[in-house]
Amino acid sequence: MNITNEAIDFMKAALAEEATKSVRICTEAGCCGPTLGLVVAAPEDTDDVKEFDGLTFAVAKDAEAMAENVTLDVESTGDGVSLVLRGLQQTC
């Protein structure tokens, strides 16, 4: 998984008031099969963990293959700024 500087800045601001400065990327049920999800959570023992500018990003073992060519980025819309996973293969 790749992470843009903009996503790191966004996450630092979003987690400023949180006790946990860690994001965990894991699989979750989608409409047509598993997809990736992001949760604010401490890494688990089997996760692949990387540190970026004071933040911890953990990828669950079952999500590694799906996250391999994905980039965590931000996107601005009329509703504001949000995180996006670019390159995520659609399951439907």
C-alpha positions in Angstrom: 0.0 0.0 0.0 1.2 3.5 -0.8 0.2 6.6 1.2 0.3 10.1 -0.2 1.6 13.0 1.9 -1.9 14.6 1.7 -3.4 11.4 3.2 -0.9 11.5 6.0 -1.7 15.1 6.8 -5.4 14.4 6.7 -5.0 11.4 9.1 -2.8 13.5 11.4 -5.5 16.1 11.7 -8.2 13.5 12.1 -6.4 11.6 14.8 -5.1 14.7 16.7 -7.6 14.1 19.5 -7.5 10.3 19.4 -5.4 8.3 21.9 -4.5 5.9 19.1 -2.4 7.2 16.3 -2.9 4.1 14.3 -4.9 3.1 11.2 -5.6 -0.5 10.4 -6.4 -1.6 6.9 -8.4 -4.8 6.9 -10.9 -6.7 4.8 -14.6 -6.2 5.3 -17.7 -7.6 3.6 -18.7 -5.7 0.5 -21.8 -6.2 -1.7 -20.0 -8.6 -4.0 -17.3 -10.0 -1.8 -14.5 -8.7 0.4 -13.2 -5.1 0.1 -10.8 -3.0 2.1 -11.8 -1.0 5.1 -9.9 1.5 7.3 -10.4 1.6 11.1 -8.7 3.5 13.9 -7.2 0.7 15.8 -4.0 -0.6 17.2 -2.1 -3.1 15.0 -2.5 -6.8 15.6 0.5 -9.1 16.1 0.2 -10.5 12.5 -0.2 -7.2 10.7 2.4 -5.6 8.4 3.2 -2.4 10.2 4.7 0.8 8.7 5.4 4.2 10.3 4.8 7.4 8.4 5.5 10.7 10.0 4.4 9.7 13.5 1.4 7.6 12.4 1.2 3.9 12.3 -0.4 2.1 9.4 -1.1 -1.6 9.8 -2.3 -4.0 7.0 -4.0 -7.1 8.1 -2.6 -10.4 6.7 -5.8 -11.2 4.9 -5.8 -7.7 3.3 -2.2 -7.6 2.0 -2.8 -8.9 -1.5 -5.8 -6.7 -2.0 -3.9 -3.6 -0.7 -0.7 -4.3 -2.6 -1.3 -1.8 -5.5 -3.6 0.6 -3.7 -2.8 4.2 -2.7 -4.4 5.9 0.2 -5.2 9.4 -0.9 -7.6 12.3 -0.3 -10.3 13.6 -2.5 -12.1 17.0 -2.4 -15.7 17.1 -3.3 -18.6 19.5 -2.7 -19.1 17.7 0.6 -15.6 18.2 1.8 -12.4 16.2 1.9 -12.3 12.4 2.5 -10.0 9.5 2.2 -10.0 7.3 -0.9 -8.4 4.1 -1.9 -7.1 4.6 -5.4 -6.4 1.4 -7.5 -8.7 -0.8 -5.4 -10.2 -3.5 -7.7 -14.0 -3.4 -7.7 -15.7 -6.6 -6.8 -18.9 -5.9 -8.7 
